[in-house]
Amino acid sequence: MSASKSRPARKIINSSYISLDGVIDNPDQWPAIGSDSSSYGIQTDLLMACDAVLLGRRTYDAFVPVWQNKSGDPFSDRINSMSKYVVSNSLSDPEWANTTVLGGDVVEQIRQLKEQPGQDIVQYGFGPLAHLLLEHGLLDELRLWVHPVFAGTAGPDDLLFRAGKPVVWELADSRTLTNGIVILSYRLAE
């Protein structure tokens, strides 16, 4: 098989929070459910298995004030030191270290990122960027952190659902945390 037809070594893994009513936006505003100490380790393990973060503009804007000036723990030290790619047509001077802005033909740029040697790429949030990846067959794995809450309010852009072609996933793993969050890991069905 030629190199151009073989599956890239790097995967894009999406990790997203979702409520029982399908809301994916503003999880910090959902009803409190308590914490589970293992969730930090799970998120850190994912980040350590990757060497790049792929973000849409809204997620980038939400992450910068939280992580940019934080240090002294494995997650924040890792996310701050690794390469970050943000998809945006308006961001020109990113303030977060190691950030590259992808504009123009982002689909081709992301394909090229996947073909580069290295670890996997983590992508947080399930907004327009995740749907673009899904539409172009660039999303390899999906980790849904299903929160046992009804968010109660959402607009069309706040929901996981968007019109598009059907895509089949196969369950790769599931894990239930003590606070009722269920992490469902799916891989793109072959």
Contacts in CASP RR format, 6 or more apart in sequence:
PFRMAT RR
TARGET T0000
AUTHOR 0000-0000-0000
METHOD contacts of the structure
MODEL  1
MSASKSRPARKIINSSYISLDGVIDNPDQWPAIGSDSSSYGIQTDLLMAC
DAVLLGRRTYDAFVPVWQNKSGDPFSDRINSMSKYVVSNSLSDPEWANTT
VLGGDVVEQIRQLKEQPGQDIVQYGFGPLAHLLLEHGLLDELRLWVHPVF
AGTAGPDDLLFRAGKPVVWELADSRTLTNGIVILSYRLAE
8 114 0 8 1.000
8 115 0 8 1.000
9 117 0 8 1.000
9 118 0 8 1.000
10 113 0 8 1.000
10 114 0 8 1.000
10 115 0 8 1.000
10 116 0 8 1.000
10 117 0 8 1.000
10 118 0 8 1.000
10 119 0 8 1.000
10 120 0 8 1.000
10 121 0 8 1.000
11 114 0 8 1.000
11 120 0 8 1.000
11 121 0 8 1.000
11 140 0 8 1.000
11 141 0 8 1.000
12 54 0 8 1.000
12 110 0 8 1.000
12 114 0 8 1.000
12 120 0 8 1.000
12 121 0 8 1.000
12 122 0 8 1.000
12 123 0 8 1.000
12 133 0 8 1.000
12 138 0 8 1.000
12 139 0 8 1.000
12 140 0 8 1.000
12 141 0 8 1.000
13 46 0 8 1.000
13 50 0 8 1.000
13 120 0 8 1.000
13 121 0 8 1.000
13 122 0 8 1.000
13 123 0 8 1.000
13 140 0 8 1.000
13 141 0 8 1.000
13 142 0 8 1.000
13 143 0 8 1.000
14 122 0 8 1.000
14 123 0 8 1.000
14 124 0 8 1.000
14 125 0 8 1.000
14 126 0 8 1.000
14 130 0 8 1.000
14 133 0 8 1.000
14 139 0 8 1.000
14 141 0 8 1.000
14 142 0 8 1.000
14 143 0 8 1.000
15 43 0 8 1.000
15 46 0 8 1.000
15 122 0 8 1.000
15 123 0 8 1.000
15 124 0 8 1.000
15 125 0 8 1.000
15 143 0 8 1.000
15 145 0 8 1.000
16 24 0 8 1.000
16 124 0 8 1.000
16 125 0 8 1.000
16 126 0 8 1.000
16 130 0 8 1.000
16 142 0 8 1.000
16 143 0 8 1.000
16 144 0 8 1.000
16 145 0 8 1.000
16 160 0 8 1.000
17 24 0 8 1.000
17 27 0 8 1.000
17 125 0 8 1.000
17 145 0 8 1.000
17 147 0 8 1.000
18 24 0 8 1.000
18 126 0 8 1.000
18 144 0 8 1.000
18 145 0 8 1.000
18 146 0 8 1.000
18 147 0 8 1.000
18 160 0 8 1.000
19 27 0 8 1.000
19 30 0 8 1.000
19 146 0 8 1.000
19 147 0 8 1.000
19 149 0 8 1.000
19 150 0 8 1.000
19 151 0 8 1.000
19 152 0 8 1.000
20 146 0 8 1.000
20 147 0 8 1.000
20 148 0 8 1.000
20 149 0 8 1.000
20 150 0 8 1.000
21 150 0 8 1.000
21 151 0 8 1.000
21 152 0 8 1.000
21 154 0 8 1.000
22 151 0 8 1.000
22 154 0 8 1.000
22 159 0 8 1.000
22 160 0 8 1.000
22 161 0 8 1.000
23 30 0 8 1.000
23 151 0 8 1.000
23 152 0 8 1.000
23 153 0 8 1.000
23 154 0 8 1.000
23 158 0 8 1.000
23 159 0 8 1.000
23 160 0 8 1.000
24 125 0 8 1.000
24 126 0 8 1.000
24 127 0 8 1.000
24 158 0 8 1.000
24 159 0 8 1.000
24 160 0 8 1.000
25 154 0 8 1.000
25 157 0 8 1.000
25 158 0 8 1.000
26 151 0 8 1.000
26 158 0 8 1.000
27 147 0 8 1.000
29 151 0 8 1.000
30 147 0 8 1.000
30 149 0 8 1.000
30 151 0 8 1.000
31 149 0 8 1.000
33 147 0 8 1.000
33 148 0 8 1.000
33 149 0 8 1.000
33 179 0 8 1.000
33 180 0 8 1.000
33 181 0 8 1.000
34 179 0 8 1.000
35 179 0 8 1.000
36 177 0 8 1.000
36 178 0 8 1.000
36 179 0 8 1.000
36 180 0 8 1.000
36 181 0 8 1.000
38 177 0 8 1.000
38 178 0 8 1.000
39 145 0 8 1.000
39 177 0 8 1.000
39 181 0 8 1.000
40 75 0 8 1.000
41 75 0 8 1.000
42 175 0 8 1.000
42 183 0 8 1.000
43 75 0 8 1.000
44 74 0 8 1.000
44 75 0 8 1.000
44 78 0 8 1.000
46 122 0 8 1.000
46 143 0 8 1.000
47 53 0 8 1.000
47 75 0 8 1.000
47 78 0 8 1.000
47 79 0 8 1.000
47 82 0 8 1.000
47 122 0 8 1.000
48 74 0 8 1.000
48 78 0 8 1.000
49 119 0 8 1.000
49 120 0 8 1.000
50 82 0 8 1.000
50 119 0 8 1.000
50 120 0 8 1.000
50 121 0 8 1.000
50 122 0 8 1.000
51 82 0 8 1.000
51 83 0 8 1.000
51 118 0 8 1.000
51 119 0 8 1.000
51 120 0 8 1.000
51 121 0 8 1.000
52 82 0 8 1.000
52 83 0 8 1.000
52 84 0 8 1.000
52 85 0 8 1.000
52 113 0 8 1.000
52 119 0 8 1.000
52 121 0 8 1.000
52 122 0 8 1.000
53 79 0 8 1.000
53 82 0 8 1.000
53 83 0 8 1.000
53 84 0 8 1.000
53 85 0 8 1.000
53 121 0 8 1.000
53 122 0 8 1.000
53 123 0 8 1.000
53 124 0 8 1.000
54 84 0 8 1.000
54 85 0 8 1.000
54 87 0 8 1.000
54 110 0 8 1.000
54 113 0 8 1.000
54 121 0 8 1.000
54 122 0 8 1.000
54 123 0 8 1.000
54 129 0 8 1.000
55 63 0 8 1.000
55 84 0 8 1.000
55 85 0 8 1.000
55 86 0 8 1.000
55 87 0 8 1.000
55 123 0 8 1.000
55 124 0 8 1.000
55 129 0 8 1.000
56 86 0 8 1.000
56 87 0 8 1.000
56 88 0 8 1.000
56 125 0 8 1.000
56 127 0 8 1.000
56 128 0 8 1.000
56 129 0 8 1.000
57 86 0 8 1.000
57 87 0 8 1.000
57 88 0 8 1.000
57 90 0 8 1.000
57 91 0 8 1.000
58 127 0 8 1.000
59 124 0 8 1.000
59 125 0 8 1.000
59 127 0 8 1.000
59 129 0 8 1.000
60 84 0 8 1.000
60 86 0 8 1.000
60 88 0 8 1.000
60 91 0 8 1.000
60 94 0 8 1.000
60 96 0 8 1.000
60 99 0 8 1.000
63 79 0 8 1.000
63 96 0 8 1.000
63 124 0 8 1.000
64 95 0 8 1.000
64 96 0 8 1.000
67 76 0 8 1.000
67 79 0 8 1.000
67 80 0 8 1.000
67 96 0 8 1.000
68 80 0 8 1.000
68 95 0 8 1.000
68 96 0 8 1.000
68 97 0 8 1.000
70 76 0 8 1.000
70 80 0 8 1.000
71 77 0 8 1.000
71 80 0 8 1.000
80 96 0 8 1.000
80 97 0 8 1.000
80 98 0 8 1.000
81 97 0 8 1.000
81 98 0 8 1.000
82 98 0 8 1.000
83 98 0 8 1.000
83 100 0 8 1.000
84 94 0 8 1.000
84 96 0 8 1.000
84 98 0 8 1.000
84 99 0 8 1.000
84 100 0 8 1.000
85 99 0 8 1.000
85 100 0 8 1.000
85 101 0 8 1.000
85 102 0 8 1.000
85 110 0 8 1.000
85 113 0 8 1.000
86 94 0 8 1.000
86 99 0 8 1.000
86 100 0 8 1.000
86 101 0 8 1.000
86 102 0 8 1.000
87 101 0 8 1.000
87 102 0 8 1.000
87 103 0 8 1.000
87 106 0 8 1.000
87 129 0 8 1.000
87 132 0 8 1.000
88 101 0 8 1.000
88 102 0 8 1.000
88 103 0 8 1.000
89 103 0 8 1.000
89 104 0 8 1.000
91 101 0 8 1.000
92 101 0 8 1.000
94 100 0 8 1.000
94 101 0 8 1.000
102 109 0 8 1.000
102 110 0 8 1.000
103 109 0 8 1.000
106 132 0 8 1.000
107 132 0 8 1.000
107 136 0 8 1.000
107 138 0 8 1.000
110 133 0 8 1.000
110 138 0 8 1.000
111 138 0 8 1.000
113 121 0 8 1.000
114 121 0 8 1.000
114 138 0 8 1.000
123 129 0 8 1.000
123 130 0 8 1.000
123 133 0 8 1.000
123 139 0 8 1.000
126 160 0 8 1.000
127 157 0 8 1.000
130 139 0 8 1.000
131 162 0 8 1.000
132 138 0 8 1.000
133 139 0 8 1.000
134 167 0 8 1.000
135 164 0 8 1.000
135 165 0 8 1.000
137 188 0 8 1.000
139 188 0 8 1.000
140 187 0 8 1.000
140 188 0 8 1.000
141 172 0 8 1.000
141 185 0 8 1.000
141 186 0 8 1.000
141 187 0 8 1.000
141 188 0 8 1.000
142 169 0 8 1.000
142 185 0 8 1.000
142 186 0 8 1.000
143 183 0 8 1.000
143 184 0 8 1.000
143 185 0 8 1.000
143 186 0 8 1.000
144 183 0 8 1.000
144 184 0 8 1.000
144 186 0 8 1.000
145 181 0 8 1.000
145 182 0 8 1.000
145 183 0 8 1.000
146 181 0 8 1.000
146 182 0 8 1.000
146 183 0 8 1.000
146 184 0 8 1.000
147 180 0 8 1.000
147 181 0 8 1.000
148 179 0 8 1.000
148 180 0 8 1.000
148 181 0 8 1.000
148 182 0 8 1.000
167 188 0 8 1.000
168 188 0 8 1.000
168 189 0 8 1.000
169 186 0 8 1.000
169 187 0 8 1.000
169 188 0 8 1.000
169 189 0 8 1.000
170 186 0 8 1.000
170 187 0 8 1.000
170 188 0 8 1.000
170 189 0 8 1.000
171 184 0 8 1.000
171 185 0 8 1.000
171 186 0 8 1.000
172 185 0 8 1.000
172 186 0 8 1.000
172 187 0 8 1.000
173 183 0 8 1.000
173 184 0 8 1.000
173 185 0 8 1.000
174 182 0 8 1.000
174 183 0 8 1.000
174 184 0 8 1.000
174 185 0 8 1.000
175 182 0 8 1.000
175 183 0 8 1.000
175 185 0 8 1.000
176 182 0 8 1.000
176 183 0 8 1.000
177 183 0 8 1.000
END
